[in-house]
């Protein structure tokens, strides 16, 4: 896909890590310092379109990326997330997984974690 931001990043070698089927790169609009994205090289929209091999490659890079973030940014915790579809907030229609480092006191109350995407459902 010539107009896909992530496909361009892959072809321009704008990434930190890679394996045969996926790359990892720093997010252009990081939520926290060290925020990375893991992206399959094949242009696919969502998780359910990946092959078993792509899933393995993505998880392998997720593990490698965490080691780099741990060494360079020393976070206290992590969120891992995917926005799958426009209604879920996906803005680039190329699958990508966010590895978001979390730090003590980066928000007033982290309880609920990813449940915070719907603020009134966050605290339970």
N, CA, C and O atoms as CSV, one atom per row, in Angstrom:
chain,resi,resn,atom,element,x,y,z
A,1,UNK,N,N,0.849,-1.176,0.000
A,1,UNK,CA,C,0.000,0.000,0.000
A,1,UNK,C,C,0.893,1.237,0.000
A,1,UNK,O,O,1.556,1.532,0.994
A,2,UNK,N,N,0.906,1.952,-1.110
A,2,UNK,CA,C,1.792,3.099,-1.273
A,2,UNK,C,C,1.499,4.241,-0.313
A,2,UNK,O,O,2.413,4.991,0.031
A,3,UNK,N,N,0.264,4.398,0.127
A,3,UNK,CA,C,-0.073,5.518,0.994
A,3,UNK,C,C,-0.113,5.148,2.474
A,3,UNK,O,O,-0.482,5.984,3.298
A,4,UNK,N,N,0.247,3.945,2.825
A,4,UNK,CA,C,0.221,3.501,4.214
A,4,UNK,C,C,1.473,3.999,4.947
A,4,UNK,O,O,2.600,3.740,4.526
A,5,UNK,N,N,1.249,4.715,6.050
A,5,UNK,CA,C,2.352,5.256,6.844
A,5,UNK,C,C,3.312,4.154,7.299
A,5,UNK,O,O,4.529,4.321,7.213
A,6,UNK,N,N,2.775,3.036,7.780
A,6,UNK,CA,C,3.645,1.972,8.282
A,6,UNK,C,C,4.374,1.251,7.152
A,6,UNK,O,O,5.536,0.876,7.311
A,7,UNK,N,N,3.714,1.053,6.024
A,7,UNK,CA,C,4.409,0.444,4.879
A,7,UNK,C,C,5.586,1.321,4.443
A,7,UNK,O,O,6.641,0.810,4.068
A,8,UNK,N,N,5.400,2.637,4.493
A,8,UNK,CA,C,6.492,3.557,4.151
A,8,UNK,C,C,7.623,3.445,5.173
A,8,UNK,O,O,8.796,3.449,4.799
A,9,UNK,N,N,7.283,3.345,6.449
A,9,UNK,CA,C,8.305,3.197,7.494
A,9,UNK,C,C,9.119,1.926,7.278
A,9,UNK,O,O,10.337,1.920,7.453
A,10,UNK,N,N,8.434,0.853,6.897
A,10,UNK,CA,C,9.115,-0.412,6.651
A,10,UNK,C,C,10.045,-0.288,5.459
A,10,UNK,O,O,11.203,-0.700,5.535
A,11,UNK,N,N,9.558,0.275,4.350
A,11,UNK,CA,C,10.396,0.378,3.151
A,11,UNK,C,C,11.540,1.374,3.334
A,11,UNK,O,O,12.586,1.232,2.701
A,12,UNK,N,N,11.355,2.379,4.192
A,12,UNK,CA,C,12.421,3.358,4.459
A,12,UNK,C,C,13.359,2.908,5.576
A,12,UNK,O,O,14.293,3.622,5.940
A,13,UNK,N,N,13.101,1.726,6.111
A,13,UNK,CA,C,13.898,1.166,7.216
A,13,UNK,C,C,13.900,2.101,8.425
A,13,UNK,O,O,14.918,2.277,9.094
A,14,UNK,N,N,12.737,2.693,8.687
A,14,UNK,CA,C,12.548,3.598,9.829
A,14,UNK,C,C,12.056,2.790,11.019
A,14,UNK,O,O,10.895,2.893,11.414
A,15,UNK,N,N,12.956,1.976,11.591
A,15,UNK,CA,C,12.575,1.143,12.715
A,15,UNK,C,C,13.776,0.798,13.566
A,15,UNK,O,O,14.922,0.986,13.158
A,16,UNK,N,N,13.502,0.295,14.744
A,16,UNK,CA,C,14.517,-0.042,15.734
A,16,UNK,C,C,14.916,-1.515,15.657
A,16,UNK,O,O,16.096,-1.851,15.753
A,17,UNK,N,N,13.926,-2.388,15.484
A,17,UNK,CA,C,14.131,-3.836,15.449
A,17,UNK,C,C,13.375,-4.434,14.277
A,17,UNK,O,O,12.398,-3.863,13.793
A,18,UNK,N,N,13.843,-5.595,13.828
A,18,UNK,CA,C,13.083,-6.322,12.820
A,18,UNK,C,C,13.397,-7.796,12.889
A,18,UNK,O,O,14.444,-8.211,13.387
A,19,UNK,N,N,12.473,-8.573,12.381
A,19,UNK,CA,C,12.708,-9.973,12.078
A,19,UNK,C,C,12.114,-10.198,10.687
A,19,UNK,O,O,11.792,-9.226,10.004
A,20,UNK,N,N,11.962,-11.423,10.259
A,20,UNK,CA,C,11.501,-11.681,8.896
A,20,UNK,C,C,10.112,-11.135,8.607
A,20,UNK,O,O,9.812,-10.780,7.467
A,21,UNK,N,N,9.257,-11.061,9.628
A,21,UNK,CA,C,7.847,-10.749,9.380
A,21,UNK,C,C,7.321,-9.490,10.055
A,21,UNK,O,O,6.184,-9.090,9.809
A,22,UNK,N,N,8.135,-8.856,10.909
A,22,UNK,CA,C,7.633,-7.695,11.650
A,22,UNK,C,C,8.770,-6.731,11.986
A,22,UNK,O,O,9.949,-7.077,11.902
A,23,UNK,N,N,8.383,-5.516,12.368
A,23,UNK,CA,C,9.334,-4.503,12.820
A,23,UNK,C,C,8.845,-3.928,14.150
A,23,UNK,O,O,7.693,-4.114,14.539
A,24,UNK,N,N,9.741,-3.230,14.829
A,24,UNK,CA,C,9.381,-2.443,16.005
A,24,UNK,C,C,9.977,-1.057,15.816
A,24,UNK,O,O,11.125,-0.913,15.397
A,25,UNK,N,N,9.181,-0.035,16.130
A,25,UNK,CA,C,9.632,1.351,15.975
A,25,UNK,C,C,9.059,2.173,17.111
A,25,UNK,O,O,8.045,1.817,17.711
A,26,UNK,N,N,9.735,3.292,17.399
A,26,UNK,CA,C,9.186,4.211,18.387
A,26,UNK,C,C,7.965,4.901,17.806
A,26,UNK,O,O,7.943,5.249,16.626
A,27,UNK,N,N,6.962,5.095,18.625
A,27,UNK,CA,C,5.730,5.772,18.228
A,27,UNK,C,C,6.019,7.253,17.980
A,27,UNK,O,O,6.736,7.884,18.757
A,28,UNK,N,N,5.465,7.806,16.907
A,28,UNK,CA,C,5.659,9.225,16.594
A,28,UNK,C,C,4.937,10.146,17.567
A,28,UNK,O,O,5.313,11.309,17.713
A,29,UNK,N,N,3.915,9.644,18.228
A,29,UNK,CA,C,3.146,10.422,19.200
A,29,UNK,C,C,3.069,9.628,20.504
A,29,UNK,O,O,2.000,9.150,20.881
A,30,UNK,N,N,4.215,9.489,21.197
A,30,UNK,CA,C,4.274,8.590,22.349
A,30,UNK,C,C,3.382,9.028,23.505
A,30,UNK,O,O,3.266,10.212,23.820
A,31,UNK,N,N,2.768,8.046,24.116
A,31,UNK,CA,C,1.980,8.255,25.321
A,31,UNK,C,C,2.927,8.476,26.505
A,31,UNK,O,O,2.640,9.288,27.385
A,32,UNK,N,N,4.034,7.770,26.529
A,32,UNK,CA,C,5.070,7.873,27.557
A,32,UNK,C,C,6.415,7.644,26.899
A,32,UNK,O,O,6.488,7.121,25.787
A,33,UNK,N,N,7.486,8.039,27.587
A,33,UNK,CA,C,8.824,7.821,27.024
A,33,UNK,C,C,9.070,6.324,26.846
A,33,UNK,O,O,8.799,5.526,27.744
A,34,UNK,N,N,9.588,5.957,25.668
A,34,UNK,CA,C,9.854,4.561,25.352
A,34,UNK,C,C,8.720,3.845,24.633
A,34,UNK,O,O,8.844,2.659,24.328
A,35,UNK,N,N,7.619,4.535,24.355
A,35,UNK,CA,C,6.453,3.937,23.683
A,35,UNK,C,C,6.862,3.419,22.293
A,35,UNK,O,O,7.332,4.179,21.447
A,36,UNK,N,N,6.673,2.117,22.083
A,36,UNK,CA,C,7.013,1.460,20.817
A,36,UNK,C,C,5.782,0.860,20.164
A,36,UNK,O,O,4.762,0.629,20.814
A,37,UNK,N,N,5.896,0.611,18.859
A,37,UNK,CA,C,4.865,-0.094,18.097
A,37,UNK,C,C,5.502,-1.301,17.438
A,37,UNK,O,O,6.618,-1.212,16.925
A,38,UNK,N,N,4.817,-2.408,17.444
A,38,UNK,CA,C,5.249,-3.605,16.733
A,38,UNK,C,C,4.291,-3.771,15.569
A,38,UNK,O,O,3.073,-3.761,15.748
A,39,UNK,N,N,4.852,-3.924,14.364
A,39,UNK,CA,C,4.074,-3.838,13.133
A,39,UNK,C,C,4.452,-4.991,12.206
A,39,UNK,O,O,5.637,-5.194,11.942
A,40,UNK,N,N,3.486,-5.746,11.710
A,40,UNK,CA,C,3.821,-6.770,10.712
A,40,UNK,C,C,4.278,-6.101,9.412
A,40,UNK,O,O,3.799,-5.023,9.059
A,41,UNK,N,N,5.193,-6.740,8.716
A,41,UNK,CA,C,5.678,-6.193,7.445
A,41,UNK,C,C,4.615,-6.274,6.362
A,41,UNK,O,O,4.536,-5.401,5.498
A,42,UNK,N,N,3.807,-7.310,6.405
A,42,UNK,CA,C,2.738,-7.446,5.414
A,42,UNK,C,C,1.619,-6.464,5.769
A,42,UNK,O,O,1.245,-6.332,6.934
A,43,UNK,N,N,1.099,-5.789,4.770
A,43,UNK,CA,C,0.019,-4.834,5.005
A,43,UNK,C,C,-1.269,-5.604,5.284
A,43,UNK,O,O,-1.889,-6.168,4.383
A,44,UNK,N,N,-1.650,-5.609,6.564
A,44,UNK,CA,C,-2.892,-6.245,6.990
A,44,UNK,C,C,-3.576,-5.326,7.982
A,44,UNK,O,O,-2.918,-4.580,8.708
A,45,UNK,N,N,-4.881,-5.381,8.010
A,45,UNK,CA,C,-5.649,-4.447,8.823
A,45,UNK,C,C,-5.690,-4.808,10.302
A,45,UNK,O,O,-5.590,-3.924,11.154
A,46,UNK,N,N,-5.834,-6.090,10.620
A,46,UNK,CA,C,-6.093,-6.422,12.015
A,46,UNK,C,C,-5.451,-7.746,12.426
A,46,UNK,O,O,-4.915,-8.486,11.601
A,47,UNK,N,N,-5.523,-8.017,13.721
A,47,UNK,CA,C,-4.917,-9.207,14.321
A,47,UNK,C,C,-5.446,-10.491,13.701
A,47,UNK,O,O,-4.694,-11.451,13.528
A,48,UNK,N,N,-6.737,-10.520,13.364
A,48,UNK,CA,C,-7.347,-11.748,12.856
A,48,UNK,C,C,-6.924,-12.067,11.428
A,48,UNK,O,O,-7.236,-13.143,10.918
A,49,UNK,N,N,-6.230,-11.161,10.788
A,49,UNK,CA,C,-5.720,-11.397,9.430
A,49,UNK,C,C,-4.286,-11.908,9.433
A,49,UNK,O,O,-3.742,-12.210,8.371
A,50,UNK,N,N,-3.661,-12.010,10.606
A,50,UNK,CA,C,-2.278,-12.483,10.669
A,50,UNK,C,C,-2.214,-14.001,10.579
A,50,UNK,O,O,-3.147,-14.712,10.950
A,51,UNK,N,N,-1.106,-14.459,10.084
A,51,UNK,CA,C,-0.837,-15.899,10.080
A,51,UNK,C,C,-0.255,-16.288,11.443
A,51,UNK,O,O,0.127,-15.424,12.232
A,52,UNK,N,N,-0.194,-17.560,11.703
A,52,UNK,CA,C,0.430,-18.041,12.935
A,52,UNK,C,C,1.883,-17.590,12.991
A,52,UNK,O,O,2.367,-17.192,14.050
A,53,UNK,N,N,2.572,-17.646,11.879
A,53,UNK,CA,C,3.977,-17.233,11.823
A,53,UNK,C,C,4.119,-15.747,12.140
A,53,UNK,O,O,5.047,-15.351,12.844
A,54,UNK,N,N,3.206,-14.924,11.625
A,54,UNK,CA,C,3.253,-13.486,11.922
A,54,UNK,C,C,2.986,-13.229,13.399
A,54,UNK,O,O,3.636,-12.377,14.005
A,55,UNK,N,N,2.048,-13.945,13.977
A,55,UNK,CA,C,1.768,-13.784,15.412
A,55,UNK,C,C,3.021,-14.093,16.234
A,55,UNK,O,O,3.353,-13.356,17.161
A,56,UNK,N,N,3.700,-15.161,15.901
A,56,UNK,CA,C,4.930,-15.536,16.610
A,56,UNK,C,C,5.990,-14.465,16.427
A,56,UNK,O,O,6.649,-14.077,17.392
A,57,UNK,N,N,6.164,-13.983,15.209
A,57,UNK,CA,C,7.166,-12.948,14.922
A,57,UNK,C,C,6.857,-11.664,15.698
A,57,UNK,O,O,7.763,-11.026,16.233
A,58,UNK,N,N,5.596,-11.294,15.755
A,58,UNK,CA,C,5.176,-10.093,16.474
A,58,UNK,C,C,5.475,-10.251,17.963
A,58,UNK,O,O,6.034,-9.342,18.578
A,59,UNK,N,N,5.113,-11.385,18.545
A,59,UNK,CA,C,5.371,-11.595,19.973
A,59,UNK,C,C,6.860,-11.666,20.270
A,59,UNK,O,O,7.295,-11.212,21.328
A,60,UNK,N,N,7.656,-12.228,19.359
A,60,UNK,CA,C,9.103,-12.244,19.560
A,60,UNK,C,C,9.655,-10.822,19.608
A,60,UNK,O,O,10.495,-10.510,20.451
A,61,UNK,N,N,9.184,-9.960,18.706
A,61,UNK,CA,C,9.651,-8.565,18.721
A,61,UNK,C,C,9.143,-7.825,19.948
A,61,UNK,O,O,9.841,-6.963,20.482
A,62,UNK,N,N,7.958,-8.144,20.394
A,62,UNK,CA,C,7.432,-7.531,21.605
A,62,UNK,C,C,8.373,-7.813,22.783
A,62,UNK,O,O,8.669,-6.917,23.574
A,63,UNK,N,N,8.833,-9.047,22.894
A,63,UNK,CA,C,9.781,-9.406,23.949
A,63,UNK,C,C,11.103,-8.655,23.799
A,63,UNK,O,O,11.643,-8.148,24.783
A,64,UNK,N,N,11.625,-8.582,22.579
A,64,UNK,CA,C,12.883,-7.861,22.336
A,64,UNK,C,C,12.728,-6.373,22.631
A,64,UNK,O,O,13.610,-5.755,23.226
A,65,UNK,N,N,11.601,-5.803,22.210
A,65,UNK,CA,C,11.346,-4.379,22.421
A,65,UNK,C,C,11.279,-4.065,23.918
A,65,UNK,O,O,11.812,-3.050,24.367
A,66,UNK,N,N,10.628,-4.932,24.680
A,66,UNK,CA,C,10.534,-4.714,26.129
A,66,UNK,C,C,11.920,-4.653,26.756
A,66,UNK,O,O,12.167,-3.820,27.628
A,67,UNK,N,N,12.822,-5.519,26.326
A,67,UNK,CA,C,14.183,-5.510,26.871
A,67,UNK,C,C,14.862,-4.169,26.606
A,67,UNK,O,O,15.534,-3.626,27.482
A,68,UNK,N,N,14.684,-3.638,25.401
A,68,UNK,CA,C,15.293,-2.347,25.057
A,68,UNK,C,C,14.688,-1.227,25.893
A,68,UNK,O,O,15.409,-0.365,26.396
A,69,UNK,N,N,13.374,-1.238,26.040
A,69,UNK,CA,C,12.717,-0.203,26.841
A,69,UNK,C,C,13.152,-0.320,28.299
A,69,UNK,O,O,13.433,0.693,28.940
A,70,UNK,N,N,13.211,-1.539,28.831
A,70,UNK,CA,C,13.667,-1.735,30.209
A,70,UNK,C,C,15.067,-1.144,30.413
A,70,UNK,O,O,15.311,-0.438,31.392
A,71,UNK,N,N,15.973,-1.435,29.493
A,71,UNK,CA,C,17.366,-0.981,29.612
A,71,UNK,C,C,17.494,0.529,29.494
A,71,UNK,O,O,18.317,1.138,30.177
A,72,UNK,N,N,16.682,1.141,28.628
A,72,UNK,CA,C,16.846,2.566,28.333
A,72,UNK,C,C,15.932,3.502,29.109
A,72,UNK,O,O,16.264,4.672,29.298
A,73,UNK,N,N,14.773,2.997,29.567
A,73,UNK,CA,C,13.795,3.893,30.181
A,73,UNK,C,C,13.373,3.465,31.595
A,73,UNK,O,O,12.807,4.274,32.329
A,74,UNK,N,N,13.633,2.229,31.987
A,74,UNK,CA,C,13.357,1.722,33.334
A,74,UNK,C,C,11.916,1.966,33.795
A,74,UNK,O,O,11.704,2.553,34.855
A,75,UNK,N,N,10.933,1.528,33.020
A,75,UNK,CA,C,9.547,1.727,33.451
A,75,UNK,C,C,9.193,0.841,34.641
A,75,UNK,O,O,9.889,-0.119,34.971
A,76,UNK,N,N,8.091,1.207,35.261
A,76,UNK,CA,C,7.596,0.444,36.401
A,76,UNK,C,C,6.597,-0.625,35.995
A,76,UNK,O,O,6.374,-1.581,36.738
A,77,UNK,N,N,5.991,-0.472,34.819
A,77,UNK,CA,C,4.953,-1.392,34.345
A,77,UNK,C,C,4.737,-1.156,32.845
A,77,UNK,O,O,5.420,-0.335,32.231
A,78,UNK,N,N,3.784,-1.881,32.271
A,78,UNK,CA,C,3.482,-1.757,30.841
A,78,UNK,C,C,1.989,-1.905,30.572
A,78,UNK,O,O,1.264,-2.566,31.315
A,79,UNK,N,N,1.556,-1.273,29.495
A,79,UNK,CA,C,0.292,-1.606,28.839
A,79,UNK,C,C,0.654,-2.071,27.437
A,79,UNK,O,O,1.553,-1.518,26.804
A,80,UNK,N,N,-0.049,-3.089,26.957
A,80,UNK,CA,C,0.090,-3.559,25.582
A,80,UNK,C,C,-1.300,-3.464,24.974
A,80,UNK,O,O,-2.274,-3.948,25.551
A,81,UNK,N,N,-1.386,-2.833,23.802
A,81,UNK,CA,C,-2.716,-2.669,23.242
A,81,UNK,C,C,-2.761,-2.601,21.736
A,81,UNK,O,O,-1.784,-2.258,21.070
A,82,UNK,N,N,-3.947,-2.943,21.210
A,82,UNK,CA,C,-4.239,-2.867,19.784
A,82,UNK,C,C,-5.568,-2.150,19.619
A,82,UNK,O,O,-6.519,-2.413,20.355
A,83,UNK,N,N,-5.630,-1.260,18.667
A,83,UNK,CA,C,-6.887,-0.638,18.264
A,83,UNK,C,C,-7.291,-1.321,16.959
A,83,UNK,O,O,-6.621,-1.159,15.939
A,84,UNK,N,N,-8.365,-2.071,16.989
A,84,UNK,CA,C,-8.746,-2.907,15.847
A,84,UNK,C,C,-10.081,-2.431,15.291
A,84,UNK,O,O,-11.146,-2.882,15.713
A,85,UNK,N,N,-10.001,-1.514,14.339
A,85,UNK,CA,C,-11.184,-0.936,13.717
A,85,UNK,C,C,-11.372,0.513,14.134
A,85,UNK,O,O,-10.916,0.935,15.197
A,86,UNK,N,N,-12.043,1.256,13.290
A,86,UNK,CA,C,-12.260,2.684,13.519
A,86,UNK,C,C,-12.987,2.928,14.838
A,86,UNK,O,O,-12.611,3.832,15.585
A,87,UNK,N,N,-14.014,2.148,15.139
A,87,UNK,CA,C,-14.777,2.337,16.376
A,87,UNK,C,C,-13.921,2.110,17.618
A,87,UNK,O,O,-14.256,2.598,18.698
A,88,UNK,N,N,-12.817,1.373,17.476
A,88,UNK,CA,C,-11.899,1.125,18.587
A,88,UNK,C,C,-10.754,2.127,18.614
A,88,UNK,O,O,-9.874,2.038,19.470
A,89,UNK,N,N,-10.755,3.084,17.684
A,89,UNK,CA,C,-9.724,4.111,17.668
A,89,UNK,C,C,-8.600,3.890,16.681
A,89,UNK,O,O,-7.648,4.671,16.664
A,90,UNK,N,N,-8.671,2.850,15.852
A,90,UNK,CA,C,-7.604,2.607,14.880
A,90,UNK,C,C,-7.598,3.730,13.847
A,90,UNK,O,O,-8.606,3.989,13.190
A,91,UNK,N,N,-6.451,4.393,13.711
A,91,UNK,CA,C,-6.344,5.512,12.773
A,91,UNK,C,C,-5.485,5.187,11.558
A,91,UNK,O,O,-5.596,5.850,10.527
A,92,UNK,N,N,-4.632,4.176,11.668
A,92,UNK,CA,C,-3.842,3.682,10.537
A,92,UNK,C,C,-4.293,2.249,10.311
A,92,UNK,O,O,-4.162,1.408,11.201
A,93,UNK,N,N,-4.816,1.968,9.144
A,93,UNK,CA,C,-5.405,0.657,8.876
A,93,UNK,C,C,-4.345,-0.374,8.475
A,93,UNK,O,O,-4.464,-1.068,7.465
A,94,UNK,N,N,-3.325,-0.440,9.295
A,94,UNK,CA,C,-2.260,-1.437,9.204
A,94,UNK,C,C,-2.040,-1.871,10.645
A,94,UNK,O,O,-1.701,-1.046,11.493
A,95,UNK,N,N,-2.224,-3.140,10.931
A,95,UNK,CA,C,-2.100,-3.639,12.292
A,95,UNK,C,C,-0.834,-3.118,12.956
A,95,UNK,O,O,0.243,-3.134,12.360
A,96,UNK,N,N,-0.968,-2.663,14.172
A,96,UNK,CA,C,0.178,-2.313,15.005
A,96,UNK,C,C,-0.201,-2.493,16.466
A,96,UNK,O,O,-1.338,-2.248,16.869
A,97,UNK,N,N,0.771,-2.922,17.239
A,97,UNK,CA,C,0.572,-3.199,18.659
A,97,UNK,C,C,1.414,-2.208,19.448
A,97,UNK,O,O,2.612,-2.061,19.210
A,98,UNK,N,N,0.774,-1.537,20.382
A,98,UNK,CA,C,1.469,-0.552,21.203
A,98,UNK,C,C,2.063,-1.216,22.438
A,98,UNK,O,O,1.381,-1.948,23.154
A,99,UNK,N,N,3.328,-0.952,22.672
A,99,UNK,CA,C,3.999,-1.318,23.910
A,99,UNK,C,C,4.226,0.004,24.642
A,99,UNK,O,O,5.099,0.789,24.273
A,100,UNK,N,N,3.434,0.235,25.677
A,100,UNK,CA,C,3.448,1.523,26.365
A,100,UNK,C,C,4.030,1.347,27.759
A,100,UNK,O,O,3.409,0.731,28.625
A,101,UNK,N,N,5.228,1.893,27.975
A,101,UNK,CA,C,5.807,1.853,29.316
A,101,UNK,C,C,4.983,2.725,30.262
A,101,UNK,O,O,4.469,3.776,29.880
A,102,UNK,N,N,4.874,2.269,31.481
A,102,UNK,CA,C,4.140,3.024,32.503
A,102,UNK,C,C,5.079,3.323,33.661
A,102,UNK,O,O,5.972,2.540,33.982
A,103,UNK,N,N,4.857,4.457,34.269
A,103,UNK,CA,C,5.714,4.932,35.340
A,103,UNK,C,C,4.863,5.311,36.546
A,103,UNK,O,O,3.755,5.826,36.406
A,104,UNK,N,N,5.403,5.045,37.733
A,104,UNK,CA,C,4.701,5.447,38.954
A,104,UNK,C,C,4.298,6.911,38.822
A,104,UNK,O,O,5.109,7.756,38.445
A,105,UNK,N,N,3.035,7.202,39.137
A,105,UNK,CA,C,2.497,8.559,39.135
A,105,UNK,C,C,2.415,9.209,37.750
A,105,UNK,O,O,2.335,10.434,37.667
A,106,UNK,N,N,2.432,8.427,36.652
A,106,UNK,CA,C,2.251,9.050,35.336
A,106,UNK,C,C,0.800,9.480,35.108
A,106,UNK,O,O,0.519,10.315,34.248
A,107,UNK,N,N,-0.117,8.901,35.888
A,107,UNK,CA,C,-1.507,9.357,35.962
A,107,UNK,C,C,-1.900,9.320,37.443
A,107,UNK,O,O,-1.268,8.633,38.246
A,108,UNK,N,N,-2.932,10.057,37.786
A,108,UNK,CA,C,-3.354,10.109,39.184
A,108,UNK,C,C,-3.768,8.744,39.718
A,108,UNK,O,O,-3.413,8.381,40.839
A,109,UNK,N,N,-4.518,7.987,38.920
A,109,UNK,CA,C,-5.007,6.687,39.369
A,109,UNK,C,C,-5.002,5.723,38.180
A,109,UNK,O,O,-5.877,5.808,37.319
A,110,UNK,N,N,-4.037,4.814,38.119
A,110,UNK,CA,C,-3.961,3.902,36.977
A,110,UNK,C,C,-4.944,2.734,37.030
A,110,UNK,O,O,-5.014,1.946,36.087
A,111,UNK,N,N,-5.703,2.613,38.117
A,111,UNK,CA,C,-6.624,1.482,38.260
A,111,UNK,C,C,-7.532,1.369,37.039
A,111,UNK,O,O,-8.079,2.364,36.562
A,112,UNK,N,N,-7.680,0.167,36.550
A,112,UNK,CA,C,-8.528,-0.077,35.387
A,112,UNK,C,C,-7.741,-0.163,34.089
A,112,UNK,O,O,-8.222,-0.734,33.111
A,113,UNK,N,N,-6.529,0.400,34.068
A,113,UNK,CA,C,-5.658,0.289,32.894
A,113,UNK,C,C,-6.354,0.551,31.583
A,113,UNK,O,O,-6.897,1.635,31.372
A,114,UNK,N,N,-6.348,-0.430,30.695
A,114,UNK,CA,C,-6.923,-0.252,29.364
A,114,UNK,C,C,-8.430,-0.048,29.401
A,114,UNK,O,O,-9.018,0.402,28.417
A,115,UNK,N,N,-9.059,-0.371,30.520
A,115,UNK,CA,C,-10.490,-0.099,30.651
A,115,UNK,C,C,-10.765,1.397,30.565
A,115,UNK,O,O,-11.903,1.805,30.333
A,116,UNK,N,N,-9.727,2.223,30.750
A,116,UNK,CA,C,-9.874,3.674,30.695
A,116,UNK,C,C,-10.242,4.212,29.330
A,116,UNK,O,O,-10.499,5.408,29.189
A,117,UNK,N,N,-10.274,3.348,28.307
A,117,UNK,CA,C,-10.697,3.829,26.988
A,117,UNK,C,C,-12.144,4.286,27.010
A,117,UNK,O,O,-12.556,5.098,26.182
A,118,UNK,N,N,-12.912,3.767,27.952
A,118,UNK,CA,C,-14.263,4.273,28.206
A,118,UNK,C,C,-14.223,4.760,29.652
A,118,UNK,O,O,-14.428,3.982,30.583
A,119,UNK,N,N,-13.956,6.068,29.833
A,119,UNK,CA,C,-13.645,6.595,31.172
A,119,UNK,C,C,-14.624,6.194,32.272
A,119,UNK,O,O,-14.188,5.889,33.382
A,120,UNK,N,N,-15.915,6.182,32.008
A,120,UNK,CA,C,-16.867,5.847,33.062
A,120,UNK,C,C,-16.842,4.364,33.433
A,120,UNK,O,O,-17.452,3.979,34.430
A,121,UNK,N,N,-16.152,3.522,32.658
A,121,UNK,CA,C,-16.024,2.094,32.966
A,121,UNK,C,C,-14.697,1.763,33.634
A,121,UNK,O,O,-14.442,0.613,33.990
A,122,UNK,N,N,-13.849,2.781,33.803
A,122,UNK,CA,C,-12.500,2.565,34.271
A,122,UNK,C,C,-12.455,2.059,35.711
A,122,UNK,O,O,-11.735,1.106,36.009
A,123,UNK,N,N,-13.194,2.671,36.579
A,123,UNK,CA,C,-13.182,2.278,37.988
A,123,UNK,C,C,-14.318,1.300,38.257
A,123,UNK,O,O,-15.481,1.590,37.978
A,124,UNK,N,N,-13.977,0.176,38.786
A,124,UNK,CA,C,-14.976,-0.859,39.052
A,124,UNK,C,C,-14.789,-1.416,40.441
A,124,UNK,O,O,-15.535,-2.302,40.856
